Amino acid sequence: MYAFYSLLVYIFYTLFRRDGEGAAAAAHNGNPSQGTGSLPRRNRRHRRHPQQDLWTELNGLDSSSDPDSENDRDGKQEATAEGAAGSSPEVSLEEAITHLAEFLSLQLGTGEGWTRSLDPDKAPLLLTLTGQLLAVVAWLQGPGENRPPRLQHGLQHRLCGSQQTGAPAPATTSASSSGGQPLAPEGPRVTMRGEPKGQPQQREEEHRDWQWLEGTTLGQIEEMKQQLEQQEEELGRLRLGVGITDSEKRIQHLTLENEALKQSLSLTRDLLLQWGPGPLVRTPSPAQEEAEVLMELRSRLRETEEATETLRTQLGVQEGQLWELQGTLRELQVEAAAQESERRNKRELRQILSQLAGLRGHIVALRQGCGDLRGLVIAFTQNYQGALKEAQGQVCWALGELSASHWGRRVSENRKKPRRAYHGRLLELRGNIRVLCRLKPGSPGNLLNVNPGPGGTITANYRGRQRHFRLDRVFAPDATQEEVFRELEPAVLSCLQGYSVCIFTYGQTGTGKTYSMEGPTEDPGIAPRALQSLFREMGAQGGPRQHRVTVSMVEIYNEAVRDLLASGPPERLTVRQGPEGCGGIHVPGLTCWDVSDLRALHKMLNLGRRNRATAATHMNEHSSRSHALVTLTLTTAPPPHGPGTAGTLHLVDLAGSERVWKAVMTESGGRAGVRGRRLREAQTINRSLLALGGVMAALRARQPHVPFRDSQLTRLLQPALGPGATAVMLVQISSRPEDVGETVCSLKFAERVSQVELGPARRHRTPTSGTPTSSSAGDTPFLGTPTTPSSEGISPQAEQPSPSGGLPPP
Ligand SMILES: Nc1ncnc2c1ncn2[C@@H]1O[C@H](COP(=O)(O)OP(=O)(O)OP(=O)(O)O)[C@@H](O)[C@H]1O
């Protein structure tokens, strides 16, 4: 098919070229008949030389494509040579066209010739059109008598086919039917130039025929253009489906076919323009416009193809980049997963290390506890052995005395000696921290289950949980003041042997701390009973002249230390650290009174109570909002052969440990200033009690640093809670259901305090000879106004009140 197209294009091209050259030659020769003849185009087409040249080229082309016809080619070459020399060729253009028509008939599928079974509706449009054009060319080329009959018939047949398809039907004449099928009776009449007709009539018929042929051909050209556009669209659609092998093949096929169609279309249009009758030829402007449109479409098509190709290339590049990015993303995901697992491992490692550190600390604490326990066991063993030896010695001594003559009198004199020693020994054996608990009488709820007695327990139901507390002694709500003091009396009397004892009450506001410590006049509490017991014991030991008693009293109100026994109005004091290396504290300006008897001591204490700041709350009308500390120093004159002792007794009535919101609530109806003052009081009280808890925790954990300096209370209690001291805490609790929360807090604090170990209780001794003196700075709780005793022993200084109990001057 493409060889045919090429051959056809070559023929048309040669005809046009030859025709142009002939016209130029005619114009050059100045032949006027050719320029003014009736059919100048047709006359030009009748010249022989162009046809001979065409045939020569056609033969060469045909022979080149048929290697088997060597002889024919030689013959044709000779004919060509003859034609070039001016003689007649053996094969004329008409014959060549006839051969070409036969070839077309073969391509159209007839297989037997041009005139048989040619179905124009089934033949390709291009072949149909080309065959029609060839028929026209053949008709135009030769005279009527020399026209190939088959070609005439083919032309008539084509014209009949066109008429059947709706083309305009001009007037027809019967044509020669020799050698072919009979013509259709109503077929178009083609006027032949060799027929004897008049010149005008002939020209009119020719013109009519030509009009009909032109219309038919242009209609077919339009049809070809439509087909071309359809194939262009199909080509575009196929280009969208890139990547399919069959589609690409189809694209290539259609592209080539379109190119051939375009060339044929262009040639056909040029042929019509070139070969049409002069006056009736259309002006070239529409054809040029169509050609321009076609060119523009081609250029657009090329641009679209280029753009498609560019897009395809970019698509390939971007697909490559996408693949690279996906690979990078996968690598990053793998890397992130690895980092996450590494982080998790590090976190777990840190947790394990912290747990290990905690276990190490626990082990160290356990080791320390083991060491302390071992020391305690050793101390207990030593004490036990010492007590045993002492008992053995006393037994031996008693036996020896019994055997003596005056045994009865001497025994009665010396019996007091072991009795005094028993208090200290009992203190040592009981331990240096004891926690007692006393319940306030009232309406008991079912939240507390109390098991009173030594080693008693309290079980509290709080927030759905049961808390169990075991204490050294639990006093029932109906316990008397006497019972409570009997439990504390050995500790109190041990001060006369040089021990340092601190008794303090702790608990919620209104639970009976002051009641237990002071008590009403008709039923005195711990302090009056202790003083009474001490003075009775001192009297039994030889009278007050053998002992020296000094007393001081301070309160801590809003972290301010005030002297309650000052001769003037209470002044604010400063608590300082004692001299370097001696430990203890120093309170410059603190008033210390020497008292000689119980009456004077009571007067001093009453003075201090009056000076103490109290405020009203809803829970206790006379509730104290400050901590009160009474300190008694008991110095014993050394016997003729032995050292004296310096004991200390601290009686501490702590402020209530109520919660801050409760303190503010109590003043909800009061003025804002009072409410703010109550809030500040509660905050400072709680802060100092928290500091006391911190000190207890540090002592319990045996930490090297004990935070005594965190509050004024713990600063003042530092000597009472130091090594060798003895402390007894009396926890006051309420059994009311609404107070169970505070009760549990107080019991928790008591439990922590009970775990504190201050070390073995120690006695403080004075020099073996001379008078009793003040203890060293480290042992003395408060170093206030110097009360240097006289060389005689216990006489007070001139500015001090008399031992008989006179009040300080106003
Ligand atoms: N065991 C008790 N027997 C009889 N009455 C008691 C007992 N305990 C406390 N009270 C009474 O309870 C009231 C409050 O007692 P107290 O003032 O001692 O409480 P408090 O704990 O010292 O309060 P605050 O912390 O405010 O000083 C007082 O009226 C007191 O008489």
The ligand as an SDF file (V2000), in Angstrom:
LIG
                    3D

 31 33  0  0  0  0  0  0  0  0999 V2000
   -8.8240   13.9690  130.1880 N   0  0  0  0  0  0  0  0  0  0  0  0
   -9.6360   15.0120  130.2850 C   0  0  0  0  0  0  0  0  0  0  0  0
  -10.5380   15.0260  131.2830 N   0  0  0  0  0  0  0  0  0  0  0  0
  -11.3550   16.0720  131.4700 C   0  0  0  0  0  0  0  0  0  0  0  0
  -11.3740   17.1540  130.6350 N   0  0  0  0  0  0  0  0  0  0  0  0
  -10.4970   17.1970  129.6340 C   0  0  0  0  0  0  0  0  0  0  0  0
   -9.6080   16.1310  129.3970 C   0  0  0  0  0  0  0  0  0  0  0  0
   -8.8670   16.4400  128.3400 N   0  0  0  0  0  0  0  0  0  0  0  0
   -9.2960   17.6470  127.9200 C   0  0  0  0  0  0  0  0  0  0  0  0
  -10.2660   18.1070  128.6800 N   0  0  0  0  0  0  0  0  0  0  0  0
  -10.9580   19.3730  128.4820 C   0  0  0  0  0  0  0  0  0  0  0  0
  -10.9040   19.6970  127.1110 O   0  0  0  0  0  0  0  0  0  0  0  0
  -10.7490   21.0900  126.9220 C   0  0  0  0  0  0  0  0  0  0  0  0
   -9.5470   21.3400  126.0500 C   0  0  0  0  0  0  0  0  0  0  0  0
   -8.4730   20.8910  126.6250 O   0  0  0  0  0  0  0  0  0  0  0  0
   -7.0570   21.5750  126.4270 P   0  0  0  0  0  0  0  0  0  0  0  0
   -7.1440   23.0310  126.5270 O   0  0  0  0  0  0  0  0  0  0  0  0
   -6.0790   20.9440  127.2930 O   0  0  0  0  0  0  0  0  0  0  0  0
   -6.7750   21.2240  124.9330 O   0  0  0  0  0  0  0  0  0  0  0  0
   -5.4570   21.5450  124.1550 P   0  0  0  0  0  0  0  0  0  0  0  0
   -5.0860   20.3550  123.3580 O   0  0  0  0  0  0  0  0  0  0  0  0
   -4.4070   22.0230  125.0240 O   0  0  0  0  0  0  0  0  0  0  0  0
   -5.8790   22.7020  123.1840 O   0  0  0  0  0  0  0  0  0  0  0  0
   -4.8940   23.7200  122.4860 P   0  0  0  0  0  0  0  0  0  0  0  0
   -4.1070   22.9530  121.4770 O   0  0  0  0  0  0  0  0  0  0  0  0
   -5.7890   24.6870  121.8570 O   0  0  0  0  0  0  0  0  0  0  0  0
   -4.0200   24.2480  123.5410 O   0  0  0  0  0  0  0  0  0  0  0  0
  -10.5460   21.6670  128.2880 C   0  0  0  0  0  0  0  0  0  0  0  0
  -11.7160   22.2720  128.7110 O   0  0  0  0  0  0  0  0  0  0  0  0
  -10.2690   20.5150  129.1470 C   0  0  0  0  0  0  0  0  0  0  0  0
  -10.7640   20.7020  130.4630 O   0  0  0  0  0  0  0  0  0  0  0  0
  1  2  1  0
  2  3  1  0
  2  7  2  0
  3  4  2  0
  4  5  1  0
  5  6  2  0
  6  7  1  0
  6 10  1  0
  7  8  1  0
  8  9  2  0
  9 10  1  0
 10 11  1  0
 11 12  1  0
 11 30  1  0
 12 13  1  0
 13 14  1  0
 13 28  1  0
 14 15  1  0
 15 16  1  0
 16 17  2  0
 16 18  1  0
 16 19  1  0
 19 20  1  0
 20 21  2  0
 20 22  1  0
 20 23  1  0
 23 24  1  0
 24 25  2  0
 24 26  1  0
 24 27  1  0
 28 29  1  0
 28 30  1  0
 30 31  1  0
M  END
$$$$
